[in-house]
Amino acid sequence: MKCERARNELKAYLDGELGAVTRMAVGLHVRRCPSCRAEKEALQMVADSLTSLPVPRPSEKLRQAVIGAARAQRASVRRRLRAWALAAVVAGGSVIALSIVFLARPTTALGAYQRMVAAAAEVKTCHMVHWMQPPGSTKRETSESWYDRGKWRIETKDDGKLITIQVYDGKMSHFYNPQTNTVTLNAFDQPFGTPFRGFGVSAMLEGIGSEAAVKLTKERGPDGGELSRFEATRRDERYVFLADPRTELPVEFQVYGRFGGRWQLIGGSDRIEYDMPTDPSLFVLTPPKGAAVSDKATTDAAWRQQYEAGMARTKSDDEEVVLRDFQVTSGGDAFAIWTGAGKGWQKKLTDSLGTIYIWSRGYGFQAGGDPCAWFVPVTPPTSRAEWYVLTVESGDEAFSFRVTKPVWTEARGPVYPTPRHEPGKVAFITPGGDSGLTISQARIRAGYWRDKDNFRKAAQYYDQLLSAALADPGYNPGYLDPFTWKDIGSVYERAGMPDKAKDAYQRGLKSAEGSQYEEQEPQVLDELRAALKRLG
Amino acid sequence: MAKSDRRLIGECLAGSDDAFGALFDRHNQALYGFARHLSGSDADGEDLCQSAWLEAIRSINSFRGRGSFRAWLHGIALNLHRDGLRRPRLDLVALDPEQRDPHGDPQRAAEGAEVRAALLHLEAEHREVLILHELQGFKYREIAQIVGCPIGTVKSRLHYAVAALRNVLGAERSAQGGRP
């Protein structure tokens, strides 16, 4: 992807409004291109300046005026309705009733699709199992969910292993993480993060249907009954729903993605059940013994207070700079947020153990307008450091913070370990998927050793990256683009591993052929072909 | 469990005052915010918001349920605003200390006023999509319904709107000699 195209898509990219393939292409471009990355940060800052505006409060006077007017208006409508009802009976009410039924049941594919959406929004109970199938891998169960009249439970899994449980009991969401043995309580009422309407499947259907081209055909179900088959295609995503024509409810769905011009099955749900008895205990989460329970509202408030107060202060060019937050994860990764200069400045971290840190300039996170940095240790430290020094410098201007009591956190995932979106909308950008951290770290470490000409060591990290990426059903294969495959191949080649190098070049060429790279970045295909020729 | 909007609308049509009260309480904060940002002042915002509710009451039986009630309501307010019922009045959005929240952070209040004023410098079609997306949290497809244009147009308008807002803010900040 070229800069001009990427910039046109940046706003939609930040808003999460791009299809899977363009999203991937923009994401990749932004990670490679410092100027587009800076542009993306600038756009985010402008958007943040709007969202930080105080929320205007309407007056009580407005309420009184509108409610009073509504009362008067409805009294008049009631009188008119009574008059119409009388007139309808006299002048053939059945004609009116029939035309309403006809209008409400359009026969087009989109109309039938909308009826499926409406039916899904009204279900009382529902049970579904989701699975994913990364290209070149096998089908794996990724989640199971139950819904019963406003209460729900979602268990995320990987190959049968429980990852998390989230239960919404009608008042509060309870999020259990068995790995950390913690339960987080959160008073929000939107399952799947979508506005509440029936079960999550309806929100999904609604989102897809309004922008997609919908095709409707009939097919036979496993029991010989007829099923309606909806194929909704939106850019590079295709959803296929099979619905029972009697209930108009979806009973099965598949998701396809278009990669390199080809549609590949990437996930779905084989059987969606409705109106079955559910066990009430499913919607109660009893914290396991020894689990730490925390209330998100309380921890958010405490964190906000601490964030605003900061951890250390210094001066840069006579201006006070505050270190807002500094956290170190169990893997030794350090995250820092400070006020003041950031963009284009060098960031360096040292500690009392002499650990070598790589400032991961290719990945980042945002906290309002404050600069942030993520540091990855070249090798994870075996003990905790007593102090850290963060230095930020550009030309002859520099400032540094010394931190003796960082916040230790058990966070392992690719998430800056803090309440998200408050106060400055902190969100960490990662390649996605459960293996995100491993993949990002392996990529950063491999790059470090490659730049030091230690290709054997770099190859070890690429081994790690590939085994994590290819085994993760949530990992998006688009992140392994032809350029990355070329880099991986060249490291293997220079490390004296021709077979692995050949495999990487071949995979890269396969992913490039028939894709947008063929047209937009033809040189990468030539380079991959030349490398394969070189290796015989 | 809270009743859905559709259910409340059904009850409203059947004559329930409580159902209308519930709909009002659920959506008024957002609608007022929209009207306030669109019109540029508290007083004009209240007028526009009230007019939109009155129009919604008059035409609630024409709500077809394609898209959300919230989007439909915002569409009414936008149309009223466009009809010239209310026009933004720039003079009301000056950095008047009296208008600032006395308990808030003065720096933040000043920045807020600056951003609000910058919004009013944008072209109407850019301001509309920016408010609907960034402040009201609508998705592109909902904005397309409200504004009455294709999704691609929403996307490009937002792209240009952010760039324009950035220019206005950038020009004002450098004129004040502040840090970028």
Interface residues (C-beta under 8 A of the other chain):
Chain A: N8 L10 K11 A12 D15 E17 A42 L43 V46 A47 S49 L50 T51 S52 L53 P54 V55 P56 R57 P58 S59 K61 L62 R63 A65 V66 I67 A69 A70 R71 Q73 R74 V77 R78 Q114 A118 A121 R149 G150 G170 D189 P195 F196 R197 G207 S210 E211
Chain B: M1 A2 S4 C12 G15 D17 F20 G21 F24 D25 N28 Q29 Y32 G33 R36 H37 D42 G45 E46 C49 Q50 W53 L54 I57 R58 G65 R66 G67 S68 D101 G104 R108 A109 E111 G112 V115 R116 L119 L130 H133 E134 L135 K139 Y140 R141 I151 K155 L158 H159 V162 L165 R166 L169
